[in-house]
Amino acid sequence: MSSVYRNILVAVDGSPDADAALAHAAALARDQHARLTLLTAIPPIPATALLATGAAPPRAEVVKHYSELLRHATDSLPGDISVTTLLVDGPAAKALIERAKSGAFDLIVMGSHGHGRLHQSLLGCVSQKVLHASPIPVLLTRAPVEEPATAPAPTMESSLDISPMTS
């Protein structure tokens, strides 16, 4: 049986959901004997940051940050998975959609939420745009939800005062 997916594009932004997407994509790549391409987009600097003196970090620091993020993601993959990396400038959704339309990929795997302003929305802004505009399948993942630690329920003995009565 031939592989359904040969080239998988994975969005990497350092968020917990993107990390879960990378882990899922790695398992899928191993199963399908597919190649992964990890894409990280350097977002444009907001105009408001340009107006404030010293508000925007130097471009070299921004590039270094996203390069390290991409390297960390690559280093987390098992050695037997074929991987390529892309560090691009511009909005992440646009970069993912352009690559999807190129015909070089069979699937996009990405987190349902990233590190964007709309983190609390039902779907993140980037994932929503990609999901609606991509000509290829898009697999959205979420990081596992950690259950809050709960105190053990009191037992009958611990909730009753069973001290002997003295007269």
VMD Tcl script that draws the C-alpha trace (Angstrom):
set ca {
  {0.00 0.00 0.00}
  {1.40 3.40 -0.92}
  {1.68 6.33 1.45}
  {-1.14 8.83 1.47}
  {1.15 11.62 2.66}
  {4.65 12.07 1.27}
  {5.34 15.70 2.15}
  {3.86 17.20 5.29}
  {4.05 20.92 6.07}
  {4.14 21.67 9.80}
  {3.57 25.12 11.31}
  {5.94 25.80 14.21}
  {5.52 28.77 16.56}
  {6.59 27.45 19.96}
  {3.07 27.28 21.38}
  {1.87 24.16 23.22}
  {-0.58 23.39 20.42}
  {2.17 23.72 17.79}
  {4.37 21.38 19.84}
  {1.51 18.85 19.90}
  {1.13 19.29 16.13}
  {4.82 18.60 15.63}
  {4.66 15.42 17.72}
  {1.61 14.24 15.77}
  {3.24 15.10 12.44}
  {6.38 13.18 13.45}
  {4.34 10.06 14.22}
  {2.45 10.44 10.96}
  {5.68 10.95 9.00}
  {7.19 7.83 10.51}
  {4.05 5.81 9.71}
  {3.72 7.18 6.17}
  {7.46 7.37 5.38}
  {6.88 11.05 4.70}
  {9.15 14.08 4.73}
  {8.40 16.94 7.14}
  {8.91 20.59 6.31}
  {8.81 22.78 9.40}
  {7.76 26.35 8.68}
  {8.21 29.28 11.03}
  {7.08 32.74 9.98}
  {8.63 35.93 11.32}
  {5.63 38.22 11.75}
  {5.78 41.77 10.48}
  {6.51 44.40 13.11}
  {3.27 46.21 14.00}
  {3.16 49.85 12.93}
  {2.48 50.90 16.52}
  {5.80 49.35 17.60}
  {7.61 51.40 14.98}
  {6.14 54.63 16.36}
  {7.38 54.09 19.89}
  {11.08 54.71 20.36}
  {12.90 51.50 21.21}
  {9.69 49.46 21.42}
  {10.60 47.02 18.66}
  {13.57 44.69 19.26}
  {16.41 44.82 16.73}
  {15.71 42.77 13.60}
  {18.73 40.51 14.25}
  {17.31 39.51 17.66}
  {13.91 38.73 16.16}
  {15.46 36.53 13.45}
  {17.66 34.80 16.04}
  {14.62 34.07 18.24}
  {12.65 32.46 15.41}
  {15.71 30.58 14.13}
  {16.25 29.10 17.60}
  {12.58 28.16 17.82}
  {12.89 26.32 14.50}
  {16.15 24.63 15.54}
  {14.61 23.50 18.83}
  {11.66 21.98 16.95}
  {14.01 20.19 14.55}
  {16.15 18.86 17.39}
  {13.06 17.41 19.08}
  {12.40 15.09 16.13}
  {13.65 11.50 15.99}
  {16.74 11.06 13.79}
  {15.00 8.73 11.34}
  {12.54 11.39 10.13}
  {13.49 13.39 7.06}
  {13.08 17.09 7.78}
  {13.53 20.41 6.01}
  {13.08 23.83 7.59}
  {11.73 27.11 6.26}
  {12.13 30.45 8.01}
  {10.03 33.01 6.16}
  {9.06 36.67 6.61}
  {5.45 37.71 6.77}
  {2.15 36.48 8.10}
  {2.11 32.77 8.93}
  {-1.27 32.08 7.31}
  {-0.16 33.58 4.01}
  {3.10 31.61 4.03}
  {1.31 28.31 4.76}
  {-1.36 28.88 2.13}
  {1.21 29.81 -0.54}
  {3.14 26.62 0.14}
  {-0.05 24.56 0.11}
  {-0.94 25.99 -3.30}
  {2.53 25.20 -4.67}
  {1.60 21.53 -4.99}
  {4.66 20.37 -3.06}
  {2.73 19.21 0.03}
  {-0.02 16.69 0.77}
  {-1.03 17.86 4.25}
  {-0.64 20.77 6.66}
  {-0.38 19.96 10.37}
  {-0.70 22.83 12.80}
  {-1.88 23.74 16.27}
  {-5.39 25.07 16.64}
  {-4.06 28.01 18.67}
  {-0.77 29.81 18.47}
  {0.85 32.71 20.23}
  {-1.46 35.26 18.61}
  {-3.88 37.86 19.99}
  {-6.85 35.60 19.37}
  {-5.52 32.78 21.52}
  {-8.76 32.51 23.45}
  {-11.01 32.27 20.39}
  {-12.54 29.01 19.23}
  {-9.90 28.68 16.53}
  {-6.79 30.78 16.27}
  {-6.74 33.42 13.56}
  {-3.94 31.70 11.60}
  {-5.44 28.22 11.81}
  {-8.85 29.52 10.78}
  {-7.44 31.30 7.71}
  {-5.42 28.26 6.66}
  {-8.30 25.87 7.23}
  {-10.58 27.91 4.97}
  {-8.09 28.75 2.19}
  {-5.92 25.64 1.91}
  {-6.34 23.47 -1.19}
  {-4.93 20.48 0.73}
  {-6.11 18.80 3.95}
  {-5.34 20.58 7.21}
  {-4.96 18.70 10.47}
  {-5.45 20.87 13.57}
  {-4.21 19.63 16.93}
  {-4.43 20.76 20.52}
  {-2.05 20.25 23.37}
  {-3.25 17.83 26.04}
  {-5.16 19.60 28.79}
  {-3.64 19.11 32.19}
  {-6.22 18.22 34.79}
  {-5.93 20.33 37.94}
  {-4.76 18.40 40.97}
  {-7.66 17.71 43.27}
  {-7.59 16.87 46.95}
  {-8.74 13.36 47.78}
  {-12.36 13.14 48.85}
  {-12.69 12.90 52.61}
  {-13.48 9.46 53.92}
  {-16.19 8.86 56.50}
  {-13.60 8.29 59.24}
  {-11.68 11.47 58.48}
  {-14.78 13.61 58.53}
  {-16.14 12.32 61.85}
  {-14.79 13.12 65.27}
  {-14.37 9.67 66.78}
  {-12.51 10.64 69.94}
  {-13.61 8.79 73.04}
  {-16.01 10.57 75.32}
  {-14.88 11.18 78.87}
  {-17.17 11.86 81.75}
}
mol new
graphics top color blue
foreach p $ca { graphics top sphere $p radius 0.5 }
foreach p [lrange $ca 0 end-1] q [lrange $ca 1 end] { graphics top cylinder $p $q radius 0.2 }
display resetview
